[in-house]
Amino acid sequence: MRSYTLFFTLLIIACCNGKETGNDPTDKRVYYSHTEFSMGADLSYVNQILDYGGIYKDSGVVMNPYAIFRKYGANTVRFRLWHNPQWTREVYTPSIPGMYNDFNDVRKGITAAKSQGMAVSLDFHYSDSWADPGKQVPPAAWTGLSLGVLRDSLHNYTLKTLEKLETAGLMPEYVQVGNEINSGFLLPQGDRWKKKDDFITLINAAIKAVRDASVSSAIKPRIIVHIAQPENVQSWFEGMSAAGLTDYDIVGVSYYYMWSSVSIENVSDYIAGIKNLTGKDVMIVETAYPWTLNNADSYNNIIATDKLTVTYPANQTGQYNYLVKLTQEIIDGGGAGIHYWEPAWITSNMKDRWGTGSSWDCNTLFDFTGNVVKGMKYMTYPYNFKK
């Protein structure tokens, strides 16, 4: 009886500190709340993968993927939202009735994530397709609009989207106003470098829409401004506060070993520098690392073998150690979270514009049979927050 009493006493203490321990009293797993540290996963492809034959398993047992991520410590799920992604219908022959990564698909995903008790990060791409540092194309419906009309369209779209989610009891805890907006967004009007004042006008319209939508909501979404690769962030934000970009909460950063010049050992310094410059919280909102060099299908994988090191080989242990190291680096720099990009993009019969299956199956947190790999466990590692 004493051991059980001690265990439940420790459990209560841990929960009061925003953490839960595993069921086994000798288990060192720690479950963090998203307000303490956001352990996130971008699961934007999951609904489509499930529709096209993908199966997720834990130790050979088929499970709901959202439940798997919750079991392994995820407390936040991220979803991308495209304006009118008709092309997601048209890549199939014949065209399918619905679309993916549109409002209805995202609402389905948010419902599934919140049913598991996880917070949600909604990533507005403000495009009909992928938005990233090299491509920021406005939705077709907004092409050629004047700055004033574009501003109003952006505000109204953001506002109405969030109002519909609020009505359904699905207000997200985090909202990204643009995805990897190194060059700005809604180009050419929203060019961060050539038309900074116009860019500020547009992004502030999106930010205001998020604030307006949450006035009567119990959930007040934290607003994320998202830049790709830590080496680009400080120069991007220099002068932006004076120009009028102030009403946001988090600097979101993509950090990929393949495309960043920053070594993992220096991530904490960059996080601290960004936080000091902006006065905002900082999160890595996209990252990934391979667990294998092999490929599950004919869709060529995205991987950079020349960037891998002996310290972090492309195997399950290497991936796990890399993610533990990166997460501790973020914590040491005063960061507020880490979100893994598409850790569930396993092979299936789903299609995109470039192939069938997955170009990311070597970077997932599942093996080629859909089983959880060791890397999934990084979210419950007992990290040191004392520094």
C-alpha positions as CSV (number, residue, x, y, z in Angstrom):
1,M,0.0,0.0,0.0
2,R,2.8,2.4,0.8
3,S,4.3,2.1,-2.8
4,Y,0.9,2.8,-4.3
5,T,0.3,5.8,-2.0
6,L,3.8,7.2,-2.9
7,F,3.2,6.7,-6.6
8,F,-0.1,8.5,-6.7
9,T,1.4,11.3,-4.5
10,L,4.2,11.8,-7.0
11,L,1.7,11.6,-9.9
12,I,-0.4,14.4,-8.4
13,I,2.7,16.5,-7.8
14,A,3.8,16.0,-11.4
15,C,0.5,16.9,-12.8
16,C,0.4,20.1,-10.7
17,N,3.7,21.0,-12.3
18,G,2.1,20.7,-15.7
19,K,3.5,17.2,-16.3
20,E,2.3,13.6,-16.1
21,T,4.5,10.6,-15.6
22,G,4.0,7.2,-17.2
23,N,1.9,4.5,-15.6
24,D,5.0,2.6,-14.4
25,P,6.5,4.4,-11.4
26,T,10.0,3.5,-12.6
27,D,9.2,5.0,-16.0
28,K,11.1,8.3,-16.7
29,R,8.8,9.5,-19.4
30,V,7.5,13.0,-19.0
31,Y,4.3,14.4,-20.6
32,Y,4.4,18.1,-21.0
33,S,1.5,20.5,-21.4
34,H,1.6,22.7,-24.5
35,T,1.7,25.8,-22.4
36,E,4.9,24.5,-20.8
37,F,6.5,23.3,-24.0
38,S,4.7,22.6,-27.2
39,M,5.6,19.1,-28.4
40,G,4.0,19.2,-31.8
41,A,3.5,17.2,-35.0
42,D,2.3,18.5,-38.4
43,L,-0.3,15.9,-39.4
44,S,-1.7,17.7,-42.4
45,Y,-1.5,14.6,-44.7
46,V,-3.0,12.1,-42.2
47,N,-6.6,12.3,-43.4
48,Q,-5.6,11.8,-47.0
49,I,-3.2,8.9,-46.1
50,L,-6.0,7.1,-44.2
51,D,-8.3,7.6,-47.1
52,Y,-5.8,5.9,-49.4
53,G,-4.8,2.8,-47.5
54,G,-2.3,4.1,-45.0
55,I,-2.2,2.1,-41.7
56,Y,-0.6,3.2,-38.4
57,K,0.4,0.8,-35.7
58,D,2.0,0.8,-32.3
59,S,3.9,-2.5,-31.6
60,G,1.9,-4.2,-34.4
61,V,-1.5,-3.0,-33.2
62,V,-3.5,-0.8,-35.6
63,M,-4.4,2.5,-33.9
64,N,-5.8,5.9,-34.6
65,P,-2.7,8.0,-35.6
66,Y,-3.9,10.9,-33.5
67,A,-4.2,8.6,-30.5
68,I,-0.7,7.3,-31.2
69,F,0.8,10.8,-31.1
70,R,-1.0,11.7,-27.9
71,K,0.2,8.4,-26.3
72,Y,3.8,9.3,-27.2
73,G,3.7,12.8,-25.8
74,A,2.4,15.1,-28.5
75,N,0.4,18.0,-27.1
76,T,-0.1,20.1,-30.2
77,V,-1.1,19.2,-33.8
78,R,-0.4,21.5,-36.7
79,F,-2.5,21.7,-39.9
80,R,-1.8,23.7,-43.0
81,L,-4.8,25.5,-44.7
82,W,-4.9,26.3,-48.4
83,H,-7.5,28.7,-49.8
84,N,-8.9,26.7,-52.7
85,P,-6.7,23.7,-53.4
86,Q,-8.7,22.3,-56.4
87,W,-5.5,20.6,-57.6
88,T,-5.7,18.1,-54.7
89,R,-8.9,16.7,-56.4
90,E,-7.4,16.8,-59.9
91,V,-4.3,14.7,-59.2
92,Y,-6.6,11.7,-59.0
93,T,-8.2,10.1,-62.1
94,P,-11.1,10.6,-62.1
95,S,-11.1,13.7,-60.0
96,I,-12.4,13.1,-56.4
97,P,-15.3,14.9,-54.9
98,G,-13.6,16.7,-52.0
99,M,-10.3,18.5,-51.5
100,Y,-7.5,18.1,-49.0
101,N,-6.0,20.8,-46.8
102,D,-9.1,23.0,-47.5
103,F,-11.4,24.1,-44.6
104,N,-13.4,20.9,-44.4
105,D,-10.4,18.7,-44.3
106,V,-8.7,20.9,-41.7
107,R,-11.8,21.0,-39.6
108,K,-11.9,17.2,-39.7
109,G,-8.2,17.1,-38.5
110,I,-8.7,19.6,-35.8
111,T,-11.7,17.7,-34.5
112,A,-9.6,14.5,-34.3
113,A,-6.7,16.3,-32.6
114,K,-8.9,18.0,-30.0
115,S,-10.8,14.8,-29.3
116,Q,-7.4,13.4,-28.1
117,G,-6.9,16.5,-25.8
118,M,-4.3,18.1,-27.9
119,A,-3.9,21.8,-28.8
120,V,-4.0,22.9,-32.4
121,S,-1.8,25.1,-34.6
122,L,-3.5,26.4,-37.7
123,D,-1.0,27.3,-40.5
124,F,-2.6,29.8,-43.0
125,H,-0.5,29.5,-46.2
126,Y,-2.6,32.2,-47.9
127,S,-2.3,30.4,-51.2
128,D,-4.0,27.6,-53.1
129,S,-0.9,25.5,-52.8
130,W,2.5,25.4,-51.1
131,A,3.9,28.7,-49.8
132,D,7.6,28.7,-48.8
133,P,10.6,31.0,-49.1
134,G,10.7,30.5,-52.9
135,K,7.0,30.7,-53.6
136,Q,4.4,33.0,-52.2
137,V,1.6,33.0,-54.7
138,P,-1.8,34.6,-53.7
139,P,-4.9,32.5,-54.1
140,A,-6.3,32.7,-57.6
141,A,-9.4,34.4,-56.3
142,W,-7.2,37.3,-55.1
143,T,-5.0,37.8,-58.1
144,G,-4.7,41.3,-59.3
145,L,-6.5,42.9,-56.4
146,S,-5.5,46.4,-55.2
147,L,-3.7,46.6,-51.9
148,G,-6.8,47.8,-50.1
149,V,-9.1,45.1,-51.5
150,L,-6.4,42.5,-50.9
151,R,-6.0,43.6,-47.2
152,D,-9.8,43.4,-46.7
153,S,-10.0,39.9,-48.4
154,L,-7.1,38.7,-46.2
155,H,-8.7,40.0,-43.0
156,N,-12.2,38.7,-43.9
157,Y,-11.0,35.2,-44.9
158,T,-8.9,34.8,-41.8
159,L,-11.8,36.1,-39.6
160,K,-14.5,34.0,-41.1
161,T,-12.3,30.8,-41.0
162,L,-11.7,31.3,-37.3
163,E,-15.3,32.3,-36.6
164,K,-16.5,29.0,-38.2
165,L,-14.0,27.0,-36.1
166,E,-15.1,28.9,-33.0
167,T,-18.8,28.1,-33.7
168,A,-17.9,24.4,-34.0
169,G,-15.9,24.6,-30.7
170,L,-12.6,24.2,-32.6
171,M,-10.7,27.4,-32.1
172,P,-7.0,26.7,-32.5
173,E,-4.6,27.6,-29.7
174,Y,-2.0,28.8,-32.2
175,V,-2.4,30.6,-35.6
176,Q,0.4,31.1,-38.2
177,V,-0.2,34.1,-40.4
178,G,1.7,32.8,-43.4
179,N,4.1,30.0,-43.9
180,E,7.9,30.5,-44.2
181,I,7.4,34.1,-45.2
182,N,11.1,35.0,-45.7
183,S,10.2,36.9,-48.9
184,G,6.9,38.1,-47.5
185,F,3.5,36.7,-48.6
186,L,0.8,37.4,-51.2
187,L,3.5,38.6,-53.7
188,P,4.1,41.0,-55.3
189,Q,2.1,43.3,-53.0
190,G,3.3,41.7,-49.8
191,D,7.0,41.7,-50.5
192,R,8.8,42.0,-47.2
193,W,12.0,43.6,-48.8
194,K,10.7,45.7,-51.7
195,K,7.4,46.8,-50.3
196,K,7.8,46.6,-46.5
197,D,5.0,49.1,-45.7
198,D,2.6,47.2,-47.8
199,F,3.7,43.9,-46.3
200,I,3.1,45.4,-42.8
201,T,-0.3,46.5,-43.8
202,L,-1.2,43.0,-45.0
203,I,0.2,41.0,-42.1
204,N,-1.3,43.3,-39.6
205,A,-4.7,42.8,-41.2
206,A,-4.3,39.0,-40.8
207,I,-3.2,39.5,-37.2
208,K,-6.1,41.8,-36.4
209,A,-8.5,39.2,-37.8
210,V,-7.1,36.6,-35.4
211,R,-7.6,39.0,-32.5
212,D,-11.1,39.9,-33.7
213,A,-12.2,36.3,-34.0
214,S,-11.1,35.5,-30.5
215,V,-12.7,38.4,-28.7
216,S,-15.6,36.2,-27.4
217,S,-13.7,32.9,-27.4
218,A,-12.4,31.2,-24.3
219,I,-9.3,30.3,-26.4
220,K,-7.1,33.2,-27.4
221,P,-4.8,31.9,-30.2
222,R,-1.2,32.8,-29.9
223,I,0.0,34.3,-33.2
224,I,3.1,32.9,-35.0
225,V,5.2,34.7,-37.5
226,H,7.1,32.0,-39.4
227,I,10.6,32.2,-41.1
228,A,12.6,29.4,-42.6
229,Q,16.0,28.5,-41.1
230,P,17.4,30.2,-38.0
231,E,20.2,32.0,-39.9
232,N,17.6,34.1,-41.7
233,V,15.5,35.2,-38.7
234,Q,17.3,38.0,-37.0
235,S,17.9,40.0,-40.2
236,W,14.3,39.5,-41.2
237,F,13.0,41.0,-37.9
238,E,15.4,43.9,-37.8
239,G,13.5,47.1,-38.2
240,M,10.1,45.3,-38.3
241,S,9.0,46.5,-34.9
242,A,9.7,50.1,-35.8
243,A,7.8,49.6,-39.0
244,G,4.7,48.4,-37.1
245,L,4.9,44.6,-36.7
246,T,4.4,44.2,-33.0
247,D,1.2,42.4,-32.2
248,Y,2.3,38.8,-32.5
249,D,3.3,36.3,-29.8
250,I,5.8,33.7,-31.2
251,V,8.6,33.7,-33.8
252,G,8.2,30.3,-35.6
253,V,11.4,28.9,-37.2
254,S,11.9,26.1,-39.7
255,Y,15.1,24.2,-38.9
256,Y,16.1,21.4,-41.3
257,Y,19.6,19.9,-41.3
258,M,19.4,19.7,-45.1
259,W,18.9,23.4,-45.7
260,S,20.4,25.3,-42.7
261,S,23.9,26.4,-42.2
262,V,23.4,26.3,-38.5
263,S,24.8,23.3,-36.7
264,I,22.6,21.6,-34.1
265,E,25.1,22.6,-31.4
266,N,24.5,26.3,-32.1
267,V,20.7,26.2,-32.2
268,S,20.4,27.4,-28.6
269,D,22.4,30.5,-29.4
270,Y,20.2,31.4,-32.3
271,I,17.0,30.8,-30.3
272,A,18.3,33.0,-27.5
273,G,19.4,35.7,-30.0
274,I,16.0,35.7,-31.7
275,K,14.2,35.9,-28.4
276,N,16.4,38.8,-27.2
277,L,15.9,40.8,-30.5
278,T,12.1,40.4,-30.7
279,G,11.1,40.0,-27.1
280,K,8.8,37.1,-28.2
281,D,8.7,33.4,-27.5
282,V,10.5,31.3,-30.1
283,M,9.5,27.8,-31.4
284,I,10.9,25.5,-34.0
285,V,7.7,24.9,-36.0
286,E,9.2,22.6,-38.6
287,T,12.0,20.1,-38.4
288,A,12.7,16.4,-39.3
289,Y,15.5,13.9,-39.5
290,P,15.8,10.5,-41.2
291,W,15.6,7.1,-39.5
292,T,16.7,5.2,-42.7
293,L,18.4,5.6,-46.0
294,N,16.0,3.3,-47.7
295,N,12.8,4.1,-49.7
296,A,9.4,2.5,-49.2
297,D,8.1,3.3,-52.7
298,S,8.9,4.7,-56.1
299,Y,8.5,8.3,-55.0
300,N,12.0,9.7,-54.6
301,N,12.8,10.6,-51.0
302,I,13.9,14.1,-49.8
303,I,17.2,13.4,-47.9
304,A,20.7,14.8,-47.9
305,T,23.1,12.0,-47.1
306,D,26.1,14.4,-47.3
307,K,24.7,16.4,-44.4
308,L,24.4,13.4,-42.1
309,T,27.1,12.8,-39.5
310,V,28.6,9.9,-37.5
311,T,27.0,11.3,-34.4
312,Y,23.5,11.1,-35.9
313,P,23.4,8.3,-38.5
314,A,20.2,7.7,-40.4
315,N,18.9,4.9,-38.2
316,Q,16.3,4.8,-35.4
317,T,18.8,5.5,-32.6
318,G,20.4,8.3,-34.6
319,Q,17.1,10.0,-35.3
320,Y,16.0,9.7,-31.6
321,N,19.3,11.1,-30.4
322,Y,19.1,14.0,-32.9
323,L,15.6,14.9,-31.8
324,V,16.5,14.8,-28.1
325,K,19.6,17.0,-28.7
326,L,17.6,19.5,-30.8
327,T,14.8,19.7,-28.3
328,Q,17.3,20.3,-25.4
329,E,19.0,23.0,-27.6
330,I,15.7,24.8,-28.0
331,I,15.0,24.6,-24.3
332,D,18.5,25.8,-23.4
333,G,17.9,28.8,-25.7
334,G,14.7,29.6,-23.9
335,G,12.5,28.3,-26.7
336,A,8.8,27.3,-26.3
337,G,8.4,24.3,-28.5
338,I,9.3,21.9,-31.3
339,H,6.9,20.8,-34.1
340,Y,8.0,17.8,-36.3
341,W,6.9,18.3,-39.9
342,E,4.8,15.5,-41.4
343,P,6.1,12.6,-39.1
344,A,3.1,10.5,-40.3
345,W,3.7,10.9,-44.1
346,I,4.0,7.1,-44.6
347,T,3.7,5.5,-47.9
348,S,0.2,4.8,-49.2
349,N,-1.8,5.3,-52.4
350,M,-2.2,9.0,-51.9
351,K,-1.1,11.4,-54.6
352,D,0.3,14.9,-54.8
353,R,1.6,16.8,-57.9
354,W,4.9,15.0,-57.9
355,G,4.3,11.3,-57.1
356,T,2.3,8.6,-55.4
357,G,3.1,7.5,-51.9
358,S,5.6,9.5,-49.9
359,S,8.8,11.4,-50.5
360,W,9.2,11.6,-46.7
361,D,8.9,8.0,-45.6
362,C,12.6,8.0,-44.5
363,N,11.9,11.0,-42.2
364,T,8.8,9.8,-40.5
365,L,8.3,8.5,-37.0
366,F,6.9,5.2,-38.4
367,D,8.7,2.4,-40.2
368,F,7.7,1.1,-43.6
369,T,5.0,-1.2,-42.1
370,G,3.4,1.8,-40.3
371,N,4.9,0.9,-36.8
372,V,6.1,3.5,-34.4
373,V,9.9,3.9,-34.4
374,K,12.2,4.9,-31.5
375,G,12.3,8.5,-32.6
376,M,8.7,9.0,-31.5
377,K,9.8,8.7,-27.9
378,Y,11.7,12.0,-28.0
379,M,8.6,13.9,-26.9
380,T,8.6,12.3,-23.5
381,Y,12.3,12.5,-22.7
382,P,12.9,14.1,-19.3
383,Y,14.4,17.4,-20.5
384,N,16.4,19.8,-18.3
385,F,14.5,23.1,-18.0
386,K,16.7,24.5,-15.2
387,K,19.2,26.3,-17.4
